[in-house]
Amino acid sequence: MGKNNNCQSQIAMPKKIENCLLPHFLQSKYWAEFQKSLNRPFVLKSDDGWSCLAIEEKGSFSNRLYCPFGPTAKSFADFEDVFSFLIEETKRRDLDFLRVEPRYSQFVSIDEEDMLKLGFKKAFYNVQPQDTAINALFKLTSDDGDFEPLTDDEIVSKCSQLPRRIFKKLDKSGVKYSISYDPCDIEIFLKMIKEVSERTGFTPFSDQCYENIGKALFPLKAGGLSFAYKENNGKKEYMSGIIFYKDNKMMSYAHAASFDKYRKDSPSTGLVLKTLMFAKDQGLKHFDFHGIAPANVVNHKWSGFTRFKLSFGGERVGYSGTWEMPVKNLRYKTYLGLLKTFKALKITKRNFS
């Protein structure tokens, strides 16, 4: 049984950690704390060769146990063990099916062929993005795997020409940057994201959800805000913001927004670069842009921000996506039937509107 090695040769890994179990942030104790703040039942468990955070989800048409970007395991045998545990946990909680997005590490997912052999079914849709962009924040200095952090100039040099030019322009115009772990500053971000929503029709999370992120993660410094701003008469005029998540290995780009009146200045470009530099200064090894359009898909709805995210010099990484294991077969088949019917109705409405 093999791993999906489509990214092993692209993403550099310090030798000291390359064989370690490296769960995604959404599989961390910090994300469990966030679930606790929402009063969502979950199970967080680990063994020598695997770890998992599984969240109980109850919807209109199905109830399930869901592992976002997980579980994580060192070997196929470890996957067999953790899946056995999760299937029993799903039954114990009287849920309809198990939903997983398994991976051997942050950068290598299990083969689709192996998932089929284990009895899993490809989900009707991917819950988390199947593709992402990853920036390494270090460089290897020897064949033995020794490494050192990138300099700020090296981070900038990895970008394409446009972000480099915008970054210099923003610097000359006096744009500054800051990091906040104050949950109250979520209010600034909410004003930004509402403007984005009104302009684009994009549906953001609820205010309460963003506020819960701040309350649960910011005091732990497992999440925070980076801001681009200008000073005007001693006051900060905020231009754009990024909500990030971080553990002791990686920072993830979670949510981003800008005020409309500053869009032409492209403050988000400078803010991403400064956030990359901050992540590097924190001793983190990688930065995950958390979601881009699939490769070779023309006119994808994410094409614009995919070009933006890839312009910072990261590597495209693909995973095997979302998989499901029915526990109550009849209820699962009914759920799939409803999904297919809903999709057909949406298509019909679009064709006749």
Residue pairs with C-beta under 8 A, 6 or more apart in sequence:
1 76
1 111
1 114
1 117
2 111
2 114
3 104
3 108
3 109
3 110
3 111
4 108
4 109
4 110
4 111
4 112
4 318
4 319
4 320
5 108
6 317
6 318
7 107
7 108
7 134
7 315
7 317
7 318
8 107
8 108
10 315
10 316
10 317
11 107
11 134
11 136
11 286
11 315
11 317
12 136
12 138
12 139
12 140
12 147
13 107
13 285
14 138
14 140
14 145
14 147
14 285
15 144
15 145
15 146
16 145
17 249
17 285
18 145
21 49
21 50
21 51
21 72
21 73
21 74
21 105
22 72
22 105
22 106
22 249
23 51
23 53
23 69
23 70
23 72
23 106
24 68
24 69
24 70
24 72
24 103
24 106
25 31
25 69
25 222
25 245
25 246
25 247
25 250
25 252
25 288
26 53
26 68
26 69
26 70
26 128
27 51
27 52
27 53
27 67
27 68
27 69
27 70
27 71
27 72
28 53
28 222
28 247
29 44
30 217
30 220
30 222
30 223
30 245
30 247
31 53
31 68
31 245
32 42
32 44
32 53
33 216
33 217
33 220
33 222
34 212
34 213
34 216
34 217
35 42
35 53
35 55
36 42
36 216
37 212
37 215
37 216
38 212
40 55
40 56
40 57
41 55
41 56
41 93
42 53
42 54
42 55
42 56
43 52
43 53
43 54
43 65
43 89
44 52
44 53
45 51
45 52
45 85
46 52
47 78
47 81
47 82
49 73
49 74
49 75
49 77
49 78
49 81
50 71
50 72
50 73
50 74
50 78
50 79
50 81
50 82
51 70
51 71
51 72
51 82
52 67
52 70
52 71
52 72
52 82
52 85
52 86
53 67
53 68
53 70
54 65
54 66
54 67
54 70
54 71
54 86
54 89
54 98
55 65
55 66
55 67
55 68
56 63
56 64
56 65
56 66
56 93
56 95
57 63
57 64
57 65
57 66
61 334
61 335
61 338
61 339
62 96
62 97
62 331
62 332
62 335
63 94
63 95
63 96
64 90
64 95
64 96
64 97
64 98
64 99
64 324
65 86
65 89
65 90
65 93
65 95
65 97
65 98
65 99
66 98
66 99
66 100
66 127
67 86
67 98
67 99
67 100
67 101
67 102
68 101
68 127
68 128
69 101
69 103
69 128
70 100
70 101
70 102
70 103
71 79
71 82
71 83
71 86
71 100
71 102
72 102
72 103
72 104
72 105
73 79
73 81
73 82
73 102
73 104
74 104
76 110
76 114
79 102
79 110
79 114
79 118
80 118
83 98
83 100
83 118
83 325
86 98
86 100
87 98
87 325
87 327
90 97
90 98
90 325
90 327
91 327
95 327
95 328
96 326
96 327
96 328
96 331
96 332
96 335
97 324
97 325
97 326
97 327
97 328
97 331
97 332
97 335
98 324
98 325
98 327
99 123
99 127
99 322
99 323
99 324
100 120
100 322
100 323
100 324
100 325
101 109
101 127
101 128
101 319
101 321
101 322
101 323
102 109
102 110
102 115
102 320
102 323
103 109
103 110
103 319
104 110
106 134
106 249
106 250
106 286
106 288
107 134
107 317
109 318
109 319
109 320
110 320
111 320
112 122
112 320
115 122
115 320
115 323
119 325
120 323
120 324
120 325
121 323
121 324
121 325
121 326
122 321
122 322
122 323
122 324
123 321
123 322
123 323
123 324
124 336
124 339
124 340
125 322
125 339
126 321
126 322
127 322
128 291
128 322
129 290
129 291
129 292
130 294
130 318
130 319
130 320
130 321
130 322
131 291
131 292
131 293
131 294
131 295
131 316
131 317
131 318
131 319
132 288
132 289
132 290
132 291
132 292
132 316
132 317
132 319
133 288
133 289
133 292
133 306
133 309
133 310
133 312
133 314
133 315
133 316
133 317
134 286
134 287
134 288
134 289
134 314
134 315
134 317
135 155
135 158
135 276
135 286
135 287
135 289
135 312
135 313
135 314
135 315
136 150
136 285
136 286
136 314
136 315
137 149
137 150
137 155
137 276
137 279
137 280
137 284
137 285
137 286
137 287
138 147
138 148
138 149
138 150
138 280
138 285
139 147
139 148
139 150
139 154
140 146
140 147
141 147
141 148
149 280
149 281
149 283
150 158
150 280
152 277
152 280
155 273
155 276
155 277
155 280
156 164
156 167
156 273
157 164
158 312
158 313
159 167
159 273
159 311
159 312
159 313
160 311
160 313
162 269
162 311
163 269
163 272
163 273
163 311
163 312
166 266
166 269
166 270
167 269
167 270
167 273
170 228
170 265
170 266
170 267
170 269
170 270
171 270
173 230
173 265
174 230
174 231
175 228
175 229
175 230
175 239
175 265
175 267
175 270
176 228
176 229
176 230
176 231
177 226
177 227
177 228
177 229
177 270
177 271
177 274
178 226
178 227
178 229
178 236
179 224
179 225
179 226
179 227
179 278
180 218
180 224
180 225
180 226
180 227
181 218
181 219
181 221
181 224
181 225
182 218
183 211
183 214
183 215
183 218
183 219
184 214
185 214
185 225
185 227
186 210
186 211
186 213
186 214
186 225
188 225
188 227
188 238
188 241
189 210
189 225
189 241
189 243
189 255
189 257
190 207
190 210
191 259
192 238
192 240
192 241
192 257
192 258
192 259
193 204
193 210
193 255
193 257
194 204
195 257
195 258
195 259
195 260
196 202
196 204
196 257
196 258
197 203
197 204
199 260
204 210
204 255
205 255
210 243
210 255
213 223
213 243
213 254
214 223
216 223
217 223
217 224
217 245
218 224
218 225
221 246
222 245
222 246
222 247
223 243
223 244
223 245
223 246
223 254
224 243
224 244
224 246
225 241
225 242
225 243
225 244
226 241
226 242
226 244
226 271
226 274
226 275
226 278
227 236
227 238
227 239
227 240
227 241
227 271
228 238
228 239
228 240
228 241
228 267
228 268
228 270
228 271
228 274
229 236
229 237
229 238
229 239
230 236
230 237
230 239
231 237
238 259
239 258
239 259
239 262
239 265
239 267
239 271
240 256
240 257
240 258
240 259
240 262
240 267
240 268
240 271
241 256
241 257
241 258
241 271
242 253
242 254
242 255
242 256
242 268
242 271
242 272
242 275
243 254
243 255
243 256
244 251
244 252
244 253
244 254
244 275
244 279
245 251
245 252
245 254
246 252
246 279
246 282
246 284
248 283
248 284
249 284
249 285
249 286
250 279
250 284
250 285
250 286
250 287
250 288
251 275
251 278
251 279
251 282
251 284
251 286
251 287
251 288
252 287
252 288
252 290
253 272
253 275
253 287
253 288
253 289
253 290
253 309
254 290
256 268
258 267
258 268
268 308
269 308
272 312
273 312
275 287
276 287
276 312
279 287
287 314
289 309
289 312
289 314
291 302
292 302
292 305
292 306
292 309
292 310
292 316
293 300
293 301
293 302
293 303
293 306
294 300
294 318
295 316
295 318
300 306
310 316
324 332
326 332
326 333
